[in-house]
Amino acid sequence: MTLRHLLAALCLLLPPAAHAADSVVVAINPVSSALPFFVARDRGYFAEVGIEPDVKIIAVPSLWISGMISGQLEVVGSILAIDAANGNLKKPGTLNYISLNAQSATYKMEQFVIRTGFPAKSLPDLKGARIVSAPGLGNVTLAKGVLAAAGLKEGDYTLDQLEMAQHINVLKSGQYDAAYTLEPGATIIAQQGIGTTLQAGIIAKLVLGDANANAYVGGAAFSADFIAKRPDVAARFAKAWSKALDLINNDPKAARPYLLKNTVTPESVVDTIPMLLYTMVANLTPQDRKNFQAYVDYATSTGAVPEKVDTSTYLKAY
């Protein structure tokens, strides 16, 4: 046997070479709406499809958009449609949703909370209040819209943007009277006796006229470059993401523990954190799509999105 034949025979006996996982740059804000990412990563769903996320913790929506436009980010774990619409107007096709999140009085996310001792029983009672909002144009637009619907105009209150991790402390100290905040912050505020929820299901009520309707307002998005340049990787990422959504929707008890080490959620409240309704774009009903369009149309009517957009153009089904 020649040396060449011997080497060939040895190669047949060796195990196949391991392929390095494909790295994907993902921007995450550590709040409960990012739960699908935490589930997919920590349960090994990404590893199963040969993906290793390169995580960037970013809480400011404008940085997500600039990162997607510049090609520094490939995926955003959760972004409001108001912010995505403005990003797509700057550079068409920049953000393409693969899944959407719905909220309502049952599927809670954005909420108005008041600090303990502040005399408010309904939103009109926030006249004169010092209010802190989750950051970003989308959040501020909705906060102001809800207050306007309650009869309050700008000048009747003060509204400042602050990262949600600080909402608990500024309410506890009395620096602010109320907050337009997200989960898990609202549940933690209530559990610690710092404050109470004044109104939930606010986007569904404001935009759709029914606090119990499923208001699809944002979700996970891919950049256009990621889809075009690495279609196989994008499809595999979406497969892992879909598996995470199935777990959250069908077995929330199994999913909630992934909030513990990934967000500020303490163990004492993890079993009571409200869940959003997560839906892959491929599974949206015609009514779901109408609700999503209604949300962006509302943003256009307020000037938060400068021109009408067709949301179907940045929905990507996998």
C-alpha positions in Angstrom: 0.0 0.0 0.0 1.4 3.4 -1.0 1.6 6.3 1.5 -1.2 8.0 -0.4 -3.5 5.0 0.0 -2.5 4.7 3.7 -3.4 8.3 4.4 -6.7 7.9 2.6 -7.5 4.9 4.7 -6.7 6.7 7.9 -8.9 9.6 7.0 -11.8 7.2 6.6 -11.3 6.0 10.2 -11.1 9.6 11.7 -14.3 11.3 12.9 -15.7 14.1 10.7 -14.3 17.5 11.4 -16.5 19.7 13.6 -17.9 22.7 11.9 -17.7 26.0 13.7 -21.1 27.5 14.6 -22.2 30.5 12.6 -22.0 33.7 14.6 -25.0 36.1 14.5 -24.8 39.6 16.0 -28.0 40.1 18.0 -29.1 43.2 19.9 -31.0 42.5 23.1 -32.7 44.7 25.7 -32.9 42.6 28.9 -36.7 42.9 29.5 -39.4 40.3 29.3 -40.1 40.9 25.6 -36.7 39.4 24.9 -37.7 36.1 26.5 -37.7 34.2 23.1 -34.0 34.9 22.7 -33.1 33.8 26.2 -35.1 30.6 25.8 -33.5 29.8 22.4 -30.0 30.4 23.6 -30.2 28.9 27.1 -32.2 25.8 26.0 -29.7 25.1 23.2 -32.1 25.8 20.3 -29.5 28.0 18.6 -26.8 25.4 19.2 -29.0 22.7 17.6 -29.0 24.6 14.3 -25.3 25.6 14.4 -25.7 29.2 15.5 -23.8 31.0 18.2 -25.3 34.4 19.0 -22.9 37.4 19.5 -25.0 39.3 22.0 -25.0 43.1 22.3 -26.9 44.5 25.3 -28.5 47.7 24.0 -31.4 49.5 25.6 -31.8 52.5 23.2 -33.9 51.9 20.0 -32.0 54.5 18.0 -28.8 52.5 18.4 -30.6 49.3 17.2 -31.7 51.1 14.0 -28.3 52.7 13.3 -26.6 49.3 14.0 -28.9 47.6 11.5 -28.5 50.3 8.9 -24.7 50.3 9.2 -24.5 46.5 9.1 -23.1 46.2 12.6 -26.2 44.3 13.8 -28.0 41.4 12.1 -30.9 40.8 14.5 -32.9 42.8 17.0 -34.6 40.7 19.6 -37.5 43.1 20.1 -38.2 46.5 18.5 -41.4 48.6 18.4 -42.9 49.1 15.0 -42.8 52.8 15.3 -39.0 52.7 15.6 -38.8 50.1 12.8 -41.0 52.1 10.5 -38.8 55.1 10.9 -35.7 53.0 10.3 -37.2 51.6 7.1 -38.0 55.1 5.9 -34.4 56.0 6.3 -33.2 52.9 4.5 -35.9 50.8 2.9 -36.0 47.2 4.0 -33.6 47.7 6.9 -35.7 45.9 9.5 -37.8 42.8 8.6 -40.0 41.2 11.2 -39.9 37.5 11.5 -42.2 37.4 14.6 -44.5 39.8 16.3 -45.5 40.4 19.9 -49.0 41.2 20.9 -50.2 42.8 24.2 -53.5 43.4 25.8 -55.0 43.5 29.3 -54.1 39.8 29.5 -50.8 39.8 27.6 -49.3 42.7 29.5 -46.2 44.7 28.6 -46.4 48.5 28.6 -48.2 49.9 31.7 -48.7 53.1 33.6 -47.8 52.6 37.2 -47.9 55.1 40.1 -45.8 55.2 43.2 -47.4 54.2 46.5 -49.0 57.3 48.1 -49.6 59.2 44.9 -53.3 60.1 44.7 -54.3 58.8 41.3 -57.1 56.4 40.5 -57.3 56.9 36.8 -55.1 58.4 34.0 -56.7 61.9 34.2 -55.4 62.1 37.8 -51.9 62.2 36.4 -52.3 65.9 35.7 -49.4 67.6 37.4 -47.5 64.4 37.8 -43.8 63.8 37.1 -43.7 60.8 34.8 -40.8 58.7 33.6 -41.1 56.8 30.3 -39.2 53.9 28.8 -36.8 55.3 26.3 -37.3 55.6 22.5 -39.6 57.4 20.2 -42.1 54.5 20.1 -42.5 54.4 23.9 -42.7 58.2 24.3 -45.3 58.5 21.4 -47.5 55.9 23.0 -47.2 57.3 26.5 -48.2 60.8 25.3 -51.0 59.3 23.1 -52.5 57.5 26.0 -52.3 60.6 28.2 -53.9 62.7 25.4 -56.7 60.2 25.1 -57.3 60.6 28.9 -57.7 64.4 28.3 -54.1 65.5 29.3 -52.1 67.7 27.0 -48.4 68.3 27.1 -47.7 70.8 29.8 -50.2 69.1 32.1 -47.4 66.8 33.2 -43.6 66.3 32.8 -42.3 63.3 30.9 -38.7 62.2 30.9 -37.0 59.2 29.3 -35.1 56.8 31.5 -33.8 53.3 31.1 -36.3 50.9 32.6 -33.8 49.4 35.1 -34.0 52.8 36.9 -37.7 53.1 37.0 -38.0 51.2 40.3 -35.5 53.4 42.1 -36.9 56.7 40.9 -40.4 55.8 42.0 -39.2 54.4 45.3 -37.3 57.7 46.0 -40.3 59.8 45.0 -38.3 61.5 42.3 -41.1 60.6 39.9 -44.8 60.0 40.6 -45.6 57.6 37.7 -43.9 55.6 35.0 -44.8 54.3 31.6 -42.8 51.1 32.1 -42.5 47.6 30.8 -42.4 44.1 32.3 -40.9 42.8 34.4 -40.6 46.2 36.0 -44.3 46.7 36.6 -44.7 43.4 38.4 -41.5 44.0 40.5 -42.8 47.5 41.5 -46.1 46.0 42.7 -44.5 43.1 44.5 -42.1 45.3 46.4 -44.9 47.7 47.4 -43.3 50.6 45.5 -46.3 51.2 43.4 -49.3 49.8 41.6 -50.5 49.5 38.0 -52.8 52.3 37.0 -53.7 50.9 33.6 -52.6 48.0 31.5 -53.6 47.0 27.9 -53.1 50.6 27.1 -52.0 50.2 23.5 -54.8 47.8 22.6 -57.3 50.3 24.2 -55.9 53.3 22.5 -55.3 52.0 19.0 -57.9 49.2 18.7 -60.5 50.5 21.1 -60.5 47.3 23.1 -58.1 46.6 25.9 -58.6 42.8 25.4 -57.7 42.9 21.6 -54.4 41.6 20.5 -52.3 44.7 19.7 -49.3 43.6 17.7 -46.8 46.4 18.2 -43.3 45.0 17.5 -41.2 41.9 17.6 -37.9 40.3 16.4 -36.4 41.6 13.2 -33.6 40.7 10.7 -31.6 43.1 8.8 -32.0 43.1 5.0 -28.2 42.3 4.6 -28.5 39.3 6.9 -31.4 37.9 4.9 -29.7 38.5 1.5 -26.1 37.6 2.4 -26.6 34.6 4.7 -30.1 33.2 3.9 -29.3 29.7 5.3 -28.1 31.1 8.6 -31.2 33.4 8.8 -33.5 30.5 8.1 -31.8 28.4 10.8 -32.0 31.3 13.3 -35.7 31.7 12.5 -36.2 28.0 13.1 -34.7 28.2 16.6 -36.7 31.3 17.3 -40.0 29.6 16.3 -39.2 26.7 18.7 -38.7 29.2 21.5 -42.1 30.8 20.8 -43.8 27.5 20.9 -42.4 26.8 24.3 -43.4 30.2 25.7 -46.9 30.1 24.3 -47.6 26.4 25.2 -45.7 26.1 28.4 -45.1 29.5 30.0 -44.2 27.9 33.3 -41.2 26.3 31.7 -40.2 29.5 30.0 -40.4 32.0 32.8 -37.3 30.8 34.7 -35.2 32.1 31.8 -36.1 35.6 33.0 -34.2 35.1 36.2 -30.6 35.4 35.2 -31.2 37.4 32.0 -33.4 40.3 33.4 -33.8 42.1 36.7 -36.6 39.7 37.6 -36.3 38.3 41.1 -37.3 34.8 42.0 -40.1 36.0 44.2 -42.1 37.3 41.2 -40.9 35.2 38.2 -44.0 32.9 38.4 -46.4 35.8 38.0 -44.7 37.9 35.3 -47.2 38.4 32.5 -46.4 36.8 29.1 -46.8 38.5 25.7 -48.4 36.6 22.9 -45.6 35.7 20.4 -46.4 34.8 16.8 -44.2 34.0 13.9 -45.0 36.1 10.8 -45.9 32.9 8.9 -48.7 32.3 11.5 -50.3 35.7 11.6 -54.0 35.8 10.7 -55.4 38.5 8.5 -56.8 40.2 11.6 -53.4 40.1 13.3 -52.0 41.9 10.2 -54.7 44.5 10.4 -54.0 45.1 14.0 -50.4 45.6 13.3 -51.1 48.0 10.5 -53.5 49.9 12.7 -50.7 50.5 15.3 -48.4 52.0 12.7 -51.2 54.0 11.1 -51.8 55.5 14.6 -48.2 56.5 14.8 -48.4 58.1 11.4 -51.5 60.1 12.6 -49.5 61.5 15.5 -46.5 62.4 13.3 -44.2 59.9 15.0 -43.9 58.2 11.6 -43.7 60.9 9.0 -45.5 59.1 6.2 -47.9 56.2 5.7 -46.2 52.8 5.4 -47.4 49.4 4.3 -46.3 47.1 7.1 -46.7 44.0 4.9 -43.5 45.1 3.1 -41.4 44.4 6.1 -42.9 41.1 7.3 -40.7 38.1 6.5 -42.3 34.7 6.8 -40.2 31.7 7.7 
